[in-house]
Amino acid sequence: TLLDDIFGAGSGLQAIDARGEFRRIYCDIYEARIPATGDNRTCEDSLRRIPPESDVISSAPAGDEIVESFAILVAPGLGYDCFESLTGDDQELVRFAEARGHVVRVAATDGLADSVQNAAVLRDAIIALDEESGSRRLLVLSYSKGTNDILEALVSYPDLADRISAVVGVASAVGGSPLAPEAPLWTINLLARIPGAECGTPPSGALPSLYPDVRQKWLAENTLPESVPYFSIISLPKPDQLASGLRISYRKLAKIDPHNDGQVIARDQVIPGSRVLGFVNADHWAIALPLSRLSAFFGSTFFVRDEFPRDVLLEAILRYIGTVVPITQLNPSLIQPSQPSKCARNRAVHSASPPSLTFNRRRRKSV
């Protein structure tokens, strides 16, 4: 089953099920905000309940405020800079976070580069943001291949772990995608021809960074820093929330596993050893992209009609980390004068997770 693939002892993922706690926070925000817009969808229409899901509630209050402001570095996915001219750098979501006291930066990674090259860019971006943000704790919010890039950075530059309080992977491609080896290089290089595109120059190194055999080898040979807590958000759309532009790729992946978002299989989205926060009813595009802007360029029938409430998801992620994870383990201003090092505080946050994981993931049989 899907949950066995992710939480089962034989999965090799060693993931922690945190869906019950996250749902309470997500739905608290959703129900306070979405109905006022005239949208009659319920919380469970956007955050899927895959049974069994624990109803155990944390004693931490959901509240209406995030107890801490964070420094947030976004690690974007494949081809992001190619679409940047169409999304306006997604400033609406950035402004949403900054209005709530957070500092947000989008890493200037190369959308068509491999993870090794982008890891160096992320290293510089993390150091710069950490030094700029003062007492704020630094979170990395990664999307799709951006998660592979930040994991590569953490392994290649271990000192970064002292600067990072958490990594949150959204619709990640940690295990790669079976679609990547089949994709002709010219298709991804077409991204560079989008009007106003400023992405990297072909040939692209991005696709090999998504090959399942490459990812499985990397996961088997590398160990992530245990001092950093990891969180995963999985995109798993119902059929009516799958973009027409992803239906062909969805069907291809469904021959291997029907639990996919049109680009990546659900279990391959999980950062090993992470807390899985939820399964969202959105495809690989809708969970991260401003569809209304992209629809104006590609056509309204290419994407799903309903925008996913990305602002609700972002706020729920930040509130979860700021309330359910003990405050004194994340906020330096609440620590007494005899402060432990950043690394020690991060390790305390991650104490519920398995120690020093080497990721020997179960290989899926070919079909």
Salt bridges, closest charged atoms under 4 A:
ASP5 OD1 - ARG362 NH2 2.65
ASP17 OD2 - ARG19 NH2 2.90
ASP28 OD2 - ARG319 NH1 2.99
ASP39 OD2 - ARG41 NH2 2.52
GLU44 OE2 - ARG49 NH2 3.03
GLU53 OE1 - ARG19 NH1 3.68
GLU53 OE2 - ARG23 NE 2.62
GLU53 OE2 - ARG49 NH1 3.70
ASP55 OD1 - ARG49 NH1 3.40
ASP90 OD2 - ARG310 NH1 2.76
GLU92 OE2 - ARG293 NH2 3.01
GLU98 OE2 - ARG105 NH1 3.90
ASP124 OD1 - ARG123 NE 3.08
ASP130 OD2 - ARG163 NH1 2.88
ASP130 OD1 - LYS342 NZ 2.86
GLU132 OE2 - ARG105 NH2 2.38
ASP149 OD1 - LYS145 NZ 2.94
GLU221 OE2 - LYS217 NZ 2.92
GLU226 OE2 - ARG347 NE 3.73
ASP257 OD1 - HIS259 ND1 3.09
ASP261 OD2 - HIS284 ND1 2.67
ASP268 OD1 - ARG267 NH1 3.91
ASP268 OD1 - ARG361 NH2 3.00
ASP268 OD2 - ARG364 NH1 3.58
ASP311 OD2 - ARG33 NH1 3.56
GLU315 OE1 - ARG33 NH2 2.47
GLU315 OE1 - ARG100 NE 3.53
GLU315 OE2 - ARG319 NH2 2.86
